[in-house]
Amino acid sequence: MDYSTCLEKFANQPRLKRYLDPDSHNILRQKARSLRSQLRGGGWKFIIPRENPLTFIKNASNLQINIACKIEGNGSSIEKHNIELRVWSIKEDHHHGKKIFEFRIDQKNSTAQEPWHHLHIGELDEPRFPFPPMDIILLCEFILVNYFPKHSKNLREDLAWKHLVICSQNIFQKEYFNVCWNCIENNTDTTLMEHLLNLP
């Protein structure tokens, strides 16, 4: 399954609507539809800006999660992907909350000394932890497992949903884990961290 089809099916997954703010669900569907027309020209972008993120409904602990992302590609190849998650504590009598934490999963800046793909928590000068790449579908699975574990069980066990997650795993994570495995299996004088730091 190509990524545009995967995103369209994800955006139109009826059960996902239960977890997203209605405006966010509409934005997601519009972005997924526009991706198909962009693909005709070769290069494409799937961007959900942090100023207008996808917003999940509050969970049982009054936490609200936002996602922003920037995924760029050409045809079927993914050239750049960055994703951000922010978690807010929302009081019952307030619409705005206090940010508890945020993290970003980024691709290496070619001029920086940082792992190929990394998890970055907090401010810009904080350390980058080696971390497998994730897209919006994989991050949504993470959110459902951690913030809506019981409520989302039926969705996460649905075969159509699983196929979407597996599609994203293959597109975004297969190469990463193959590189890690090959380094561990075949190198006797290079650590995995060194290897990931030296990748483009």
C-alpha distance (Angstrom), angle and dihedral (degrees) to the residues before:
residue distance angle dihedral
M1 . . .
D2 3.83 . .
Y3 3.79 118.8 .
S4 3.82 97.3 -110.0
T5 3.81 90.4 55.5
C6 3.78 90.1 45.9
L7 3.82 91.2 52.5
E8 3.81 93.0 46.6
K9 3.80 91.8 51.9
F10 3.80 89.8 46.3
A11 3.82 92.4 50.5
N12 3.81 90.9 48.5
Q13 3.81 95.9 45.8
P14 3.83 99.9 127.4
R15 3.80 95.9 -149.4
L16 3.81 92.4 53.3
K17 3.80 88.2 66.2
R18 3.82 88.7 71.6
Y19 3.80 91.2 66.7
L20 3.79 102.3 42.0
D21 3.77 131.4 76.1
P22 3.86 105.5 -106.9
D23 3.82 93.3 -116.1
S24 3.80 90.3 50.1
H25 3.78 91.8 50.9
N26 3.82 90.5 52.8
I27 3.83 91.5 48.2
L28 3.80 90.6 50.4
R29 3.80 91.6 52.2
Q30 3.81 92.3 47.9
K31 3.83 92.2 49.7
A32 3.80 92.0 49.1
R33 3.83 91.7 49.7
S34 3.80 93.1 48.6
L35 3.80 90.2 52.9
R36 3.80 91.4 67.5
S37 3.83 93.2 56.4
Q38 3.83 91.1 46.4
L39 3.80 91.1 54.2
R40 3.80 90.5 65.0
G41 3.81 87.6 68.5
G42 3.79 94.3 48.4
G43 3.82 102.6 -123.3
W44 3.79 118.2 73.4
K45 3.82 143.1 172.7
F46 3.79 132.0 -154.3
I47 3.80 106.3 -165.4
I48 3.78 130.9 171.8
P49 3.82 104.9 177.2
R50 3.79 121.9 -139.7
E51 3.83 88.5 -124.7
N52 3.81 88.6 63.1
P53 3.82 105.9 23.4
L54 3.76 132.2 170.8
T55 3.78 104.2 -90.7
F56 3.78 124.4 -154.3
I57 3.79 122.4 -150.3
K58 3.79 117.1 -99.9
N59 3.78 113.5 -84.5
A60 3.81 127.5 -139.2
S61 3.82 90.7 -80.4
N62 3.82 92.6 53.2
L63 3.79 91.6 -108.3
Q64 3.77 120.6 143.5
I65 3.79 123.9 -160.9
N66 3.79 128.3 -153.4
I67 3.81 127.9 -166.5
A68 3.79 128.6 -162.0
C69 3.79 125.1 176.9
K70 3.77 146.2 173.4
I71 3.79 117.2 -158.3
E72 3.80 120.5 171.7
G73 3.75 130.9 -178.1
N74 3.76 149.1 153.7
G75 3.77 116.2 -127.9
S76 3.79 107.6 -43.9
S77 3.83 95.9 -19.3
I78 3.80 122.3 95.8
E79 3.80 110.9 -139.5
K80 3.79 103.2 174.8
H81 3.77 135.2 10.5
N82 3.77 132.5 173.7
I83 3.77 126.7 165.1
E84 3.78 133.4 -174.6
L85 3.80 133.3 -161.1
R86 3.80 125.2 -166.3
V87 3.80 125.6 -174.8
W88 3.80 121.1 -156.4
S89 3.78 131.8 -169.5
I90 3.82 108.7 -135.1
K91 3.80 121.3 -162.5
E92 3.79 116.7 -142.5
D93 3.83 93.4 -115.1
H94 3.82 97.3 43.5
H95 3.79 133.7 71.5
H96 3.80 93.7 -159.3
G97 3.75 121.8 60.8
K98 3.76 144.6 -165.0
K99 3.78 115.7 -94.0
I100 3.81 110.7 -120.3
F101 3.78 99.1 -176.1
E102 3.77 145.2 -33.9
F103 3.75 135.1 -156.7
R104 3.76 136.7 -173.4
I105 3.79 130.4 -152.3
D106 3.77 107.1 -153.1
Q107 3.74 143.0 175.0
K108 3.79 117.2 -118.4
N109 3.78 118.9 -86.7
S110 3.81 102.4 -126.4
T111 3.81 93.0 -129.7
A112 3.82 96.4 46.3
Q113 3.79 130.9 90.1
E114 3.79 96.8 -126.8
P115 3.83 136.9 114.0
W116 3.81 118.6 -75.7
H117 3.84 90.2 -109.4
H118 3.77 118.9 10.3
L119 3.78 147.8 174.3
H120 3.78 113.7 -123.8
I121 3.81 120.1 -167.9
G122 3.79 123.2 -165.7
E123 3.78 125.5 -23.4
L124 3.78 127.5 16.8
D125 3.81 95.6 -100.2
E126 3.81 94.1 55.1
P127 3.82 119.1 110.4
R128 3.79 123.3 -86.8
F129 3.79 114.8 -129.5
P130 3.82 117.9 -153.6
F131 3.79 104.6 -106.4
P132 3.81 136.7 164.5
P133 3.80 115.2 -103.0
M134 3.79 117.9 -100.0
D135 3.77 133.6 -167.7
I136 3.77 130.8 -159.3
I137 3.83 93.4 -81.9
L138 3.81 94.8 51.2
L139 3.80 91.2 45.1
C140 3.82 90.3 50.7
E141 3.80 89.1 53.9
F142 3.83 88.0 51.7
I143 3.83 90.7 50.6
L144 3.80 93.6 48.3
V145 3.82 92.4 48.9
N146 3.81 93.9 47.5
Y147 3.80 105.1 33.0
F148 3.82 104.6 25.3
P149 3.83 101.5 26.5
K150 3.81 100.9 149.6
H151 3.79 98.2 29.2
S152 3.82 93.7 51.6
K153 3.81 97.3 44.6
N154 3.81 94.6 103.1
L155 3.80 92.3 48.9
R156 3.82 93.1 47.9
E157 3.80 91.2 49.9
D158 3.81 92.9 49.4
L159 3.82 110.6 110.1
A160 3.82 94.0 -138.2
W161 3.82 89.7 55.5
K162 3.80 92.4 45.7
H163 3.81 90.4 52.2
L164 3.82 90.1 54.4
V165 3.81 91.3 51.1
I166 3.81 91.7 46.4
C167 3.83 89.8 49.4
S168 3.82 89.8 55.2
Q169 3.80 92.0 44.8
N170 3.79 89.6 55.1
I171 3.80 93.9 46.8
F172 3.81 99.0 42.2
Q173 3.80 109.0 22.1
K174 3.80 110.5 27.9
E175 3.81 95.4 80.2
Y176 3.81 92.0 44.1
F177 3.80 94.1 54.4
N178 3.81 91.8 42.7
V179 3.82 89.7 54.1
C180 3.82 91.3 48.4
W181 3.79 92.8 47.3
N182 3.81 93.4 47.2
C183 3.79 91.4 50.3
I184 3.81 93.2 49.9
E185 3.80 93.2 43.1
N186 3.82 99.6 44.2
N187 3.81 108.8 27.5
T188 3.78 123.2 83.4
D189 3.81 98.3 168.4
T190 3.83 103.7 36.0
T191 3.79 125.8 70.4
L192 3.78 120.8 -139.4
M193 3.81 90.1 -115.2
E194 3.81 91.3 53.9
H195 3.78 90.4 48.1
L196 3.79 93.7 50.2
L197 3.82 91.4 46.8
N198 3.80 90.7 54.4
L199 3.79 97.4 48.8
P200 3.84 116.6 103.7
